[in-house]
Amino acid sequence: MLKILNQKGACQQLSLQKKLLKNAKYLCTTRHESSQANPAAIPDSADVVIIGGGSAGCNALYQLAKRGLKAVLLEKAQVTAGETWHSAGLILQMRSNDTDMRLRAKTRELLLNLQNDTGLDPGWENNGGLYVARSKIRLDEYKRMGTLAKNFGIETSILTPEETKAIFPLINTEMIEGALYCPSDGVVDPTMFCKALTHGAKQAGAEVYEYCPVTDIIVGRSKFGYKQVEGVLTNSGLIKTKCVVNATGAWARQVSEQLTGLTLPVVPLKHAYVVSNPIPNVSGLPNLRDSDGRIYFRVKGDTLCVGGFEHNPIMLDKMADDHAFDLFELDWKVFETHMQHAVDMVPCFETAGIKTTVCGSECFSPDLKPLLGEDPRLKGYYHSCGYNAAGVVLSGGCGEQLASWIINGRPDFHMYPMDIRRFTPEQLESKSWASERCHESYVNNYKIVFPHDQPLAARNFKQDPFYEELLVAGAVYEEMQGYERPGWFNPQGYAPIPPYDWYGAYGCQKNLDKRYFKLQKGEKTFGFSKHHMAIGSECLACREQVVMMDFSYFCKMYMVGPDTQKAANWLFTADTDVPIGKAVYSCLLNNRGNIEADLLVTPITSGSGTQADPIFKGIGMFIVAGGASASQTRAHIMSVIKEKGFKVDIADMSAKIGLLAIQGPSSRELLESLVNCDLSNATFPYGTSRIVKLAGHQIRAMRTSFVGELGWELHVPMHACLPVYLALWEQGRKFGLRHAGYRALYSLCSEKGYRLWNSDVRSEDNPVEAGLAYTCRNSGEYLGKEAVQEALTNGIKKRHVFVTVNDPVALYGMETIWRNGEVVGFLRRGEYGYTLGCSIAQGYLSHPNGENITVDFIKSGTYEVEVLGVRHKAEVHIRSPFDPENKRLHGLYEDLLPAKSFA
């Protein structure tokens, strides 16, 4: 029950729901009635079969047909059934990252051209979008979005409360600090949109069959023995195909389980909005997103639709098969919280009354990103689902990318944040993990996206052997790929992660232990973290003494078999036909020559039989890659191996081998006091990988560094992890050993000039653009070599650079780069360089006229970086200014660069 002030100013207990309905003309749910009909004879075969006729399926069909494929869409009811028909149809382009923003802009571009291409009106209305901020920190988030939008030609402006009211006169200016206005936003009628898409697809040769449920996906074996799609079985017969797209919306998980036996980490939930009675002067106003109130307003004729994302949504175990055009009864106990926020923001909504309620189903994912791309468990099985109530606005861009994915093997954009391969096998299979994370996704749909924010749901899903020791040492954990990894170390000590309390919903008591939450509050800023000093002390300990870092969640694999060298030659850009025990840094490309991973590859021979020294025949390869994209790396390697038919086996050792990095000027002294061998430059040069004994256990020591210092990475069999750690920590006290986490790691590696995949380098960058051409050999063939050679010969349109800013501003990525007053790119990732004493970031520059980018062009400009709407002078570097001669890697510290103050 909510308190509403009466006319005399006294407070009375009155349900706002009842007050609104008291003025309502009627309240109803909607049901589309359609007579069943048997589909016409279906084709014998197709290039692609799409299951599901919502916006995702229709967009995929349209894009595939335009590109000349024989595409068939099968819908068990009618097109738009399920989620799409009741969608609010908002086309809001502003997001916190470039991929989301580009995909949304692509959908808008499609809507602008669809009528010319198909002859049918898609129902597009360009009435603009207002993103209102109730707080200054929210307005800062919108300033970041507006800054990023400049890279894609999307016009935006930051408005004062008065300027906001001039555009949306019904708003209560006392509730807001300001707003972001995007005049090119709008709305679309989902049914008209899908009708235009299917009409255009049919014109291009596609086929659509309604009332044609798929009863089975036929799975066979390739000539190399892996599972692949071979057809779909329907109530009207079999269609032979090598490619199936699961675009079944809220039914995605159960359809996948029923037809393939593969589960998906998505959950259907009830999501609702209400439609007001007519409101004077509302027609033509922009749509309004009130993220702090967790609600949105969609202008529909002379009415307002209001929906939101509550903390206690009704989660559904499964969807009924016959729920095509049905709606649920609205549960006012769940929805009522949104009504007060709506009245606070738009007071006239209180007296308008409610005309209609719409409570349908939406499919949510664990991270508010859809599931796209080929399932690594079944070749030819693609997904386009889990759109988190954003299916219509994303489906145009995602449909375009999915078509390229299917035809070319990879999408045009960097789609890893939406690729199903971002999840580990354990995450794909765990319904409890998915349930918690999907609930939190729904609750936090409108939450401010802070650079270092962490999920609270489904934590401690995976722990490595050092977890308890590091927790006691003060590790403040962060989650990545389901693993807990140390983010930084709290000098004040222990901060355990509490179990998920469902935000107090469903009768759950909120957690009383607030230690972890309080530390996380220090990250809720677009300035420097409140933990800036603690992280900096870890960085300087690495530069000046020695630190221990836990890299255990890194991807660690053995590749063995008769075709090991042949496979390595094709997979890796660098020459891996090198002496045994020499670690080689390499890129892993796709068929377009773009980077799918960067990694270390070491040729090894059969050993003693431990996890770090396995027994096998012939030559093997030990492969180590970053943990943040470990599943993607493994899946890509396996995909290439399957396609080429290499006779090799891949053994994933990620969860069986611990990994400790000992880094810093004193690392050699510390380790030499513990191991049974000489670690000098002459005996153990940089890039050496060798089995050594430490604390009585055989481990693999690799002299390599991700921070730019003298150091070793120690690969430790699971049973030996604790004794090795304790020996290192006990002995390390004599040398000033400290713990350091991933926040320090990312600062140090960026300062040194190393790249992180998924930010500094992505699957849309080739090695020449990324400044990694030195990893690509001239001799022999490797996957993507033709594209690399073409880039070397013909030049490139963008180039990786380092950017430093001396002003005391925090850089996190997505800030716009200006050259001589023109936009030339944006930052991919920003850190603070504690040794350099300034912020340092990595990004890509492009010529404003679309010409090839050259070193002369880069060096000749005057640069600025736009942070929260303010431009700051910047310097651009081809290479990082930190230790350009790599002296530290070789233990040459006579010319130490003194650390600058970071207070």
N, C-alpha and C positions, 0 to 999 in steps of 0.2 A: 504494500500500500504506500502511496506517495502522498506527501503533504502538498496541498495546493492552496494558495492564498485566496481567500474570498474577497469580495469587493470591499469589505470593511477593514481588511488587512489582517484579520485573525487567521490562525492556522486551523484547518480542519482536516480530519482523516477522510480522504476520498480517493478512490481509485481513479487515476487519470484515464485508465482504459474505459471505465463506465462513463466518465464525463465526455470523452470523445465519442463513444458509441451513442450517447444520449442525443447527440446532434446528427447522427448518421442517418442517411436515407435507407441504407440497407447494408447488411454484412453477409458476405457469402464466400464460398470457395468455388472454384471453377473446374469444370470437367469437360473435356472435348469428347464428344461421342462420335465414333466412327465404326462403320460396318466392316467386318473382316472380309477379306477377299484373298483368293489364292493367286500368287504371282504367276506371271506368264512364264513360259519355258526359260530357264536360266541358261547361260552359256556353259559350254563344256570346260572352258579354261579362261584364265585372265592373268594379266601381268601382276595385278594387285587386287586383293579383295579387302574392302573396308567393312568392318562390322560396326554399325551404329550410324544413325542418320541425324545426329546433332550437328552443332556448328563445327566441331572438330572433324567429324567425318566428312561433312559436305565441303569444307575447305580443302582437306586432303584430296578428295575426289576431283575438285576443280583444278587444283594445281597439277596433279598427275595427268589429267586428261589434256590440259594445255600443253604439256610436254610430250604428248604423243603416246602415252602408255594406255594399254587396254585396262581400264580400271572399272571395277564393279563395286557398288555400295549395296549392302544388305541391311535392311532394317526390319526388326521383328514386328514393329507396329507401323507408324507413319513417320516420315521425315519431321524432325524437330521434337519427337517424343522424348520424354525423360526430363533432362535438365533444361534444354535450350528454349522450349516454347514459353516457359514462364520467367526467363531471364529478364532482368531489368534493362539489359542492352546498353549499359554505360560504356562509352569509348573514352576512357581517361588515359592519357599517354604518360603522365609524370610518374616516374619510378626512381629508385635510388641507385640503379645500375644501368649500364649502357645496353646490355642485351635485352632486358625487359622493355626499355624505352624504345629500342629499335623495332622490336617485334610489334609493339602496340602501334607505332607509327606506320608500320607496314600494313597492318589491318586497316587503318584509316585511309592509307593510299589506295588499297584495294577497293574500299567503299566508294571512293571518289571516282574510280574508273569502271566500276562493275556494270553500271547501266549502259555505258557505251559499248562494253564488251559483250554483254548478254542480251541487251534490249529490255531488261526488267529492272524496275526500281528496287534497290535493296533496302529501302526504308531508312536511309541515312539523313540525319538532321544535325547540322553544325551549329549548335547553340552554345558552345563553349563550356569550360569547366573551371570552377572555383575550388581551391583547396584551402580551407580556412584553418587558422591556427589559434588555439586558445592559449598557447604559451609561447614564450620567446624561443625555447629550444625547438619546438615544432616549426616555428618560422625559419629557424636556421636550417632544419632539414629541407624545407621547401626552397631555401636559397641554394642549397647544394643541387637540388633537382633542376632548378632554373639555370644554374651554371652549366650543368652537363647538357641540358637541352640545346644549348647554343651549337654544339658539335653536330647536331642533326637537323639544323634549320628549323627547330620548333620554337615559335615565338612564345615567350612568357614574360610576365612582369610581377614584381612584388608590390602589393597594394597595402595602403594604410586602411584602418577600419572604415574611414569615411569614403575612401575610394572604392572599397568593397561594397559598401551600401549603395553607392551610385550605380553599380552594376547589378546588385541583387538587393533591391529596396526593402525586401521583407526581413532582412537579417537584423539581429540584435547586436549592434556594434559593441555593447558592453561585454559581450562574451568573447571577443576576439582581439588578438594582438595585430592581426593583419591576415593577408591571404596571398597565395600564388594563383595567378590567373593565366589560363591557357586557352586563348580564343579558338584554337583549332580543334578542341575536344568536342564531343557531341554524344548522340545516342543513335541506336539503330533498332529497327524492329527485327527481332531474331527470326521470325517466321519469313518475312520478306527477304531477309538476307539469305537464308538457306534456300529459298525458292529460286532466287537469282543464281546462286551458286550451282545448284543441281541442273537448272536450265542451261546454263553456260557449259557445264560439264557434258551434258548430253549432246549439245551442239558439237562438242569436240570428240564425240565418240564414246563417252562413258555410258554406263548403264546403272539404273537405280531400281531396286526391287524392294517394295514394301511388303509387309506381312510375310517375310521370308526369314524366319529365325535360323541361326546357325546352330546345329546340334553337335558338331564335332569339328575339330581341326585335325586333319590327317598328318601324322608325323612319320617321317621315314629316316633313313640313314644315307648319308652321302657316300661316295666311293672311298672317302678317307675315314669314314666311320662316325662322324658327328651327326647329331640330330638336326633335322631341318624340316621346315614346313613343306608339305607336298599337295595340300588341297584343303577345301572346307566342305563339309557335308551339311546340307540344308534339308528343310522339309520338302524341297522340290528336286533334290538330287545333289550330285557332286560337281564342284567346280575345281579343276586342277589349277594350282597356283603355287608359286615359290615364295609368295609374300602376302602376309595377312597383317592388317592394322587393327588393333583393339582400340576403338574409339567409342566405347560403350558407357562413358560417363559414370554415373553413380553405380552402375552394374559392373564396372571394370574388374574389380577384384574377383567377384564370384563368377563372372564369365571366364576369366583367365583360369581360375581353379577348375571349373567344370570342363572346359575345352582342352586345356593343356596340362593341368595338374600343377601349374605354377602360380604361386600366390604373389600379390603385389602389396606394397606398403601404402595403401590408400584406404580411407574410411568414408562412407557416406554419412552425411549429417543432414538434419533438417535446417533449412535456412529460409527466413521469411522477410517479406516486406509488406507494408500496408499502403493502400491508395486512398488519398483523401477525397472528399467531395470537392467540387469546383471552388477555387480560391481566386478572388479578383486579382488581376494584374500579375498572375504567375506565368501565363503563357509567354514563351519565348525567352524566359530567364535561363541563365546557365545552370548546369547541374552543379551540385555542391557536395563536396566531401569534407565531413567534419571528423577527422581522424581522432582527435582527442576525445570526442564524444562517442567514437566507434560507430558512427552512423553515416549514411549517405542520403542525399535528396536527389531524386531523379524527376525532372520536369516532364510530365506527360500531358500534353494539351493544356488544359486549365486546372490540372490537378498535380499534386506532389506525391511521389512514391517515396516512402521512408523505410530503409532497412538498416540492419546493423549486425554486429558480431559480439554476442554476449559471452559471459564466462562459463555459462552452463548450457551449451547447446545439447540438443537431443541427438545422440549418436545412434546409428542404426547398425544392427548386426548384419543385416542383409536387406536387399531390395526385393519387393514382390515382383514376380514376373509380369503381372498385369497392371503395373503402375504407370503406364505410358503417359497418360494425360490426367492422372489423378493428382489431387493436392491433399495435404494433410490438414487436419484442423489445427488452427493456430493455438499454441499454449501460451496464454497471456502471462502466466507466472514467469515464463522464460523471456517473453518479448517486452514486457512492460517497462523494463529499464530504459529501453530506447525511446520510449514516448516522452519521458521527462527531458532527455537530452534534446530531442527534436523541438519540443516546446521552448526550451531555453534558447535555442539557436534561431528558430523561426516562430515567434510567438503566435502568429495568426493560425498556425497549425492546430492550436488547442481548440479553437472555436469552429474549425472547418468540418470536423467530423470525419469518420472513416467510411469510405464507400465499399472497399473490398480488401480482403486479406488474401495474401498469396504465400502459402507455406509449402515449399517444394523440397527437393533433395539436391544437395551439392556434394561433390566428391573432393575431399581434402587430402593433401599429401603431407609428409612429415616436415617439409621445409618451405611450404608455400610456393613451390615450383611444380609445374606439371611433370608428368612422366612421358618422355619422348624417346624415340630411337629404338634400335634393335635390341631385343632382350638377349643378354649374353648366354642365357641358358638354352636358347632355341633359335637357330639361324632362320631368318625370314619372318620372325614374329616381332612386329613393331607395335609400339604403344603411342597413343595420343590421348591421354586421360589425366585425371587428377588435377584439374585446372583451378581448384580453390575459388570457385565463384567468379572466375575471370575468363571463362571459356570463350565467350563471344569476342572480347577485346583482344585476346591472344591468338585466337584460332586462325586469323588471316595470316599473320606472320609465321606462326608455327606450322600451318599447312604448307606454306612455301618452303620452309626449311625441311620439313619432313619429306616433301617431294624430292628435294635435292639429296637428302639422306638416302632415300631408297634408290634413286637413279645413279648417283655418283659415289655412293659409299659413305660420304660424310656430308654434313650440312655446310652451307656457305658461312653462317655465323658461328661464333664460338658458343656452342649449345651445351657445354658440359654441365652448367648449373641445372639443366633440365633433363639431361641424359640419364636414363635409368641406370647406366653403368656407374653413376655416382654413389650408389648404394652397395654395401658389401653383401655377399651371399647371406650372411646371418641377418642383416637388416631386411633383406627382401623376404625372408621367411618368417620373421618374428612378428606375430600379430599383436602381442602385448607392447612391444616397442613402438609399432606403428600407431596403435591406439592412443598411447600417451602423447606421442609427438604430433599426431594429427589433431588431437584436441587442442594442444598448445598453439598449433598453427592457426586454427580457427579463432581462438581467443586473441591472438596477437596479430591478426591480419592487418590491423591499422596501427600497430605499434611503431614507434620511431625506430628506424634501422640505424643503430649505432655501430661503429666499425668493429668494436670488440665485445658486443653483447653476446651472451651465451644462453642456450636453451636451458630450461629447468626440468623438462620432461625427459623420461627414459635415460637418465644419467647412470653412470657406472655399468653400462651395457657391456663394455669390455675394459678390462684392467690388465696392465702388464705386470711382470713379476716385481717391479720396483715400486708399485703403487703405494703400499702402506708405508714403506720407508720414506718416500718422498713427501707423502702427506704429513707425516710427523715432522719432517724437516721444513714444513711451511708451504708446500706446493699449493698454489691456487690453480685448480685444474680447469681445463677447457676441453670441450668435446670436438672430435674430428673423426669422421668415418666410424662413429660408434665407440672409438677409443677415448679414454681419458688420458690427456697429456698435460704436463706441467706448463701452465701459461707463464707464471712468474712465481717468485718465492716471497712470501709475506714475512717480514722481519718479526711480526707480532705472533707468528706461529700458526697453529692448527686451524683449518677452516674446511671442515668436511662438507660434502655435498649432501643435502638432505633428500629424502625420498620425495617423489612428486606428490604434491598435495592437491592437484587438480584445481588450483586457484580457489580453493574453498568450496567448489561445486560438489553436487551429488552427496552431500552430507559429510564430506571429508573435512577434517580439521586442518586449518592452515598450520604450517610448520612453525614451531616455537623457536627453533634454533635459527637465528638470523645472521650468523657469522658470514656465511658464503654470500647471502643477499647483500649485506652491507658492503662487502668488498666489490660486488658487481655494480653497486651504485656509483662507484668511482669511475666506471667506464661510460656512464651515460652522459657523454659530452662529445662535441665536435672540436673541442680544444684539446689540450694535453690531458692525458689521464691523470687522475689523482695519484696513481701509482708510478708516475713518470720517474721519480727519483729512485724508487726501488729497482725498477727495470734498468735504469741507467747504471746503477752500481753493479749489476750483473754483467752488463756490457763491458764496463771498464775493468772488472776483474778478469774477464776473458782477454782483453787487450794487454793487461799489465802483469797478470799472474797465471792462474789456471782455473778452469771451470769444468764441471761435469754436467753433460746434458743427456737426457733420456730420449733417444730416437727410436725406441722399441717398436712403435707402430709403423715405422717405415716399411715399404714393400721390399721383401727379400725373397728371391726365387732362385732355384737351380734349374738350368736347362741342360738336359743330357740326352744322349741318343746318337745314332750314327750320322744324323744330319746336323749336328750341333753347330759346326763351323759354317756350314752352308746357310743355315737359318740365321745365324748371327750376322753373316755378311749381308743378307737381304734386309734384316730388321734394323740394323744400326748404321748410322751415317759414318761413324768413326771406324777406323781399322781395328778390329778385335783379334786379328791374326797376329798376336804379339806374344812375347815370352810369358810363360806361366807365372801367375802372380802379379801381373802388371794391370792395375786398375785403369780403365779408359773411360773418359767422360764422353758421352755420345747423346745425340738426339734420336728419337723414335718418331718417324714421320708417317703420314697417311699418303694415299695415292695422289694427292694434290701437292705434296711436298710441304705440307704444314705440320707443325710440331704437335704430336700427341703425348710426348713425355720427354723429359731429359733424365738421364740415369747414368750410373756407373756399371760397367761390365768388366768382369775379371775372368780370364781363362784359368781353369783349375784342373787338377788331376785327382784321381781317386785317392782317398785319404784313409783315416783310421776308423771311420764309421760313426763319429759323433755328428750331431746336427750341424756343427760348424765345419766339419771335415768329412763329408759323406763318401761312401764307397759306390763306384759306378764304373762302367767301361768307357774307355776312350777319354776324349776331352770334354769337359763340361764348362758351363758359363755360370758364374755367380752374379746375379743382377740385383742391384739396389736402386730403388727409386723413392721419391718422396711419398710420405704416408697420406697426405691430404687427398691424393687422387690415385691411391693404390689400386682400387678396384678397376678404375678406368684403364690404368696401365696394363694390368693383367689381362683384362678383357681384350684390349687392342692386340696385344702380343698373341693371345690365343686365336683371335680372329684371323690374323695374318697366317699363322701356322696352319690353321684349318684350310684356309683358301689355297695355300701353296702345297699342302700335303706333305710338309716336312716330317720326317720320322724322328721326332724328339718328344720328350716328356717334360712337362713343367711341374716342378714341385714347389708349391707356395709354402714358404717357411716363416712367413711374417709373424704368426702367432707362436712359433716354436723356437725362435732365436731372439734373445734380448739384444739391445744395441745401446751402448753407452759411448758418448763422444767425450774425449778428454782433450781440451783445446786451450791453447795459450802458451806464452813463452816458457813456462815451467813444466809443460806437459811431458817433455822428454825426460827431464830429471825424475819426475814422479814415476813414470812408467818404467824407466830403467832400474829403479829400485825394487820393482816388483816382478818383472818378466825375466825370462831366461835367455835373453839375446841382446845384442848390440843394436841400438836404435839410431846410430849416427847417420848423417847424410850419406856417407860412403857405403854403409852396409844396408841401410833401410831408407833409400831415397823416397822423395815424394811420389805417390802413385803405387807404392808397393803394398801387396796384400800377402800376408803370411800367417801360418799357424804358429802361435806362441803359447807358452804356459804361464798362467797367472793364478795365484792362490790354489795351485794344484790342479787346475783345470785347463784343458786345451780350448783356446778361443782363436778366432780369426781377427788379427789386427790389420787394419787398413790405414796407411798413412795418407789421409785425405782431410780436407777441411771444407766445411760449408760456411765458415765465418771469416776465412782469410788469415788464419793463424797457424803456427806450428801445432800439429795435433794428430791424433789417431782416433779412429772409430773402431770400437771393440764389439765384435759379434759373438755373443755368449750363448751357449746352449742353455735351454730353459732351466735344467737342474742346477746349473752353476751360477745362475744370475745373482742370487743373494750373497753367496760367499765372495764372488768377484766384486760386487758392489761394496760390501763391508770392508774388504781389503783395500780397495781404492780409497774409500772415505777415511779409514783409519790412517793410512799412510799419507794421504793427501793433506792432512792437517799440517804436516811439516812444511808443506809447500804453499800454504794459503789457499787450498782448494775450496771452491764454493760451488753451490748449485746454480744453474741458470736454466731458464725456461724458454719457451718458443717465442715469447715477445722479444726477449733479448736476441734470440737466434735470427729472427726476421729483420731486426734492426741491423745486426752485424753483417748479415749476408747482403743486404741491400747496400750498406756502406761500402762493402768490398766490391760490389758490382755483380754479384751472382743473381741469377734469375729464379723466380718461383713459377712453376707451371700453374696455370689457371688465373694468373694475374699478369706478371711480367712477360710471360710467353703463353700463348694460347693456341688452340687448334685452328685459328684463322691466320696465324703468323708463320712465315717460313724462316729457316735459319738465317738467310741473308738479311731479311727485315729485322730479325731479332738480334743481330750482331753475333750470331753463333755459326757463321759460315766456316769458321776454323775447325768445327767438329766434323765437317763433311769431307770425306776423302775424294780424291780425284780418280783413283783406280777402282775398277770393279763396278758392279751395279748394286744399288740398294733401293728400297721402296721410296719413291718420291724424288729420285735423283734428277730425272728429266726436268721437273719444275724448278729444282734448285739451280741447275745449270742455266735454265732460261732466265731466272732472276739475276744470276751473275752476269749473264751476257747482255740482257736488255735493260737492266736497271730495275729499281723498285719504287713503289708509290708511297711507302711509309718507312720510317726508320726508328728503331729503338734508341732512346737517349736516357741520360740521367739528368735530373733537374735538382738544383739546390736553391734554397731560399733562406736568406740570412735573417729576415724578419722573424720574430718569435711567434710563428703560426704553425699549427699542426697540419700535416698533410696526410690524407688517408687513401687517396685515390678518387677518381671521378672529378677532379678539379680541372678546369679548362686551361689550356696553354695558349697564350697570345704571343705572336711574333710581329713586331712592327705594327701593332694595332689590329692584327687579323687573327682569327681563330685558326690554329694549325694542329690541334689535337687535344688530348686529355690524359691525365695521369692514370696509370693502371693501379699503382700501389705507392703509398707514401709511408715513410718511417722517420724517426728522428735519429740522426747519426751522432751518437754521443762522443765519438772521438773527433769527428769533424766539427762538432759544435753547431750544427744547423740541421734543418729538415732536409731529407734527401728522398727523391722519388724516382720512379721509372715510368716512362710513357712512350708514346709514339708520335712522331711528327709527320705531317703530310703537307704537300705544297698546296696553298689555297687555290691555285689554278688547275690542280689535277696533274701537274707535271711530275716527272721523276724527281725523287728527293735525293739530294747530293750532300756530301760533307761540307762543301763550300756554302751551300744554302743554309745549312744548320749553323755553321760557325759565324755567318755574317749578320745574323739577326740580333735584335734587342728583345728580350723576353720578359714576360710577366706570367704569373700564375694567379688565377682567380679563385679566391677562397671565400666562401660565404658572401659572394657578391662584390668583394673588394679585391683589386689587383695588387699583387706584390712583385717587386723586382725579383728576377730569377736568373740563374746562370744555367746554361745547357751544356752538357758534356757528352762526348761520344763514349768515353770510358769514365768510370768512377774515379774521382780524384784521390781516393784512398789507396795507398800502397800500389801504384800502377806497375811497379817493377817486381811485384810478388816476393819481396824480400822476406816478409814474415812467414810465408808458406815454407820457406827453406830455412827458417830458424835464424835469420840474419837480423838481429835486433839492435845493432850498434847505432842506427839512426832512427830510434823510436820516435814516432809522431806523438808529441805530448797531447794528452786529452784536454779538450777545452771544457770550460765550466758549462754545466747544463742546469744550473740552479734556476 
